[in-house]
Amino acid sequence: MKNFSWGHGVVIALFAFIVFILSMLFLFPNGQKNSEMVTDNYYEEELKYQDVIDAKQNADNLKEKPVYSQEKDGIKIVFPKEYNNTNTTVKFVLNRTEDQNLDIKKAVQLDATQSFTIPAQVLKVGNYTLRLMWTKDKTDYRMDYDVIWK
């Protein structure tokens, strides 16, 4: 049997490093197959982003803001009681972080209690980003919430 020298150690270390790199290339990309961009029209939306910044600033300047709560029948969004919803359009987008097929986008009408509910039947357990957008008297508002539906 030959003696083990430092040259043998270098060759073994190099071989182990090559095996490690190849395993990283072939094993880990399999977990990335379902990752997607948040939106298909990313570049068009990037050009309109100043409008989004302005709408978020308008919402930040409100004394009372809409709030959401999770209830057994869904996610309920409630506007302040004294909010006058005449000349108001309300839309929401519920983006699922890891699967674009679970996104929900809809325009809604506020009910008599100045609220609306996203029904639990359309929600799956996991993380969502709730983008609430509304226009009141030609002024745009937008608030984003991170929601974990359980």
N, C-alpha and C positions, 0 to 999 in steps of 0.2 A: 504494500500500500504506500502511495506517495505521501510526502509530507504536505500539510496544508500551509501555504505561504500567503503573504499579503496580496499577491497578485490574484490568487484564487478568490480571496475576499472581495477584491474590487470587481471581479467578473460577476460574482454572485450578487453583489449590491446593485450593479448596473442592470443585471437581468431582472431582479426584483422590482427596480424602479420602472423598467419597461412594462412589466406585467401590470404594475399599479396604474400607469398611465393608460394602457389599453383597456383595463377594466373600467376606468372612469369614462372613457369614450364610448364604450359599448353598453354599459349597464345603466348609467344615470340618465342619459337622454330619454329613456323610455318614460320617465315620470313627467317629462315636459310636453308630451304630445297634446295635452288638452289646454295648454296655456294659449290665450288669445289676446289680441288687443281689445281694449274696452269698447271701442267703437270701430265700425268699418270706415267711417268718413272722418278719420282722425285729422287729416290735414285741412279739410274744409272747416272743421270745428276749431282748429287751432287759429285760423284767421278770424273767427268770431269770438275769440276768447276775451277780448276787452269788454264785450257786452256782458259776458258771464261775470267778470270782475266787478263791473258796475252794478249788476243785479245783486250780487252777494253783498256789496257795500250798502246798497239800498236796504236790504234785509237786516244787515247789522245795525243800521241806524234806527230801526223800529224799536219803540219802547217795549211792546209785547210781541213776541214771535210765536209762530205756530209750533206746536209740540207734538211728538208722536208717543204712542204707548202701545205695548203689545198686550193684546187681550186674547181670550180663547177663540173668538170669531175672526181675528185677523189683526192687522196693524191699523190703528186708528190715528188719524191726523186731525188735530183740533186747532182751529184758528181762534184768536182771542174773542171773547164774548161781544165786545163792542165793535168788532170788525164789521164794517158795512160791505157786503159782498156784491153790491150793485156795480156794474161796469168791471167785473172781475172774471178772468178766466184762470182756471187752475189746472195744471198738468203735473204728472209725476212720472219719474222713470225709476224703476227698481232694478238696478244692475246686479246680476249675480257675478261674483268675482271670478269664478273658475269656469263657468259655463254660460255662454252667451244665449243658448237656447232657453234658459230659464228667466231671461230678462222680461220685465213687464213695463209697458209704456202706455199711458192712457190720459186723456183729458177727463176731468170729473166736475160734477156740480156739488157745491156744498149743501148740506141739508139744513134743516131749521136750527140745529145746534152748532152751526158753523163748522161742521166736520165731515169727514168721509172715512170709509174703512176699506182697506185692501183685504179681500176675503182670504181666510186661512187656506181654502181649497186650492188656491193658485200658488201657494208658498211651499217651498221645500226647506228642510232643515239646513241651515248654513248661513254664510255671511252675505249680506247685501249692502249696496250703497243706495240710499234713498235720496234722489234729487227732486226736491219739491220746488216747482217754478210757478209763479203766478204773476199776472199783470193786472194792475189796478189803476184805472184812469191813465192809461198809456205809460205807466211806470212799471218796469220789470223788477221782479224780486226772485231770489233763488237762495235756497238753503240746502245743504248736503248733510245727511246723517249716515253714520255707520250703524247698520242694524244686524244683530245676530238673532235669526229666527230659530227658536228651539222647539 
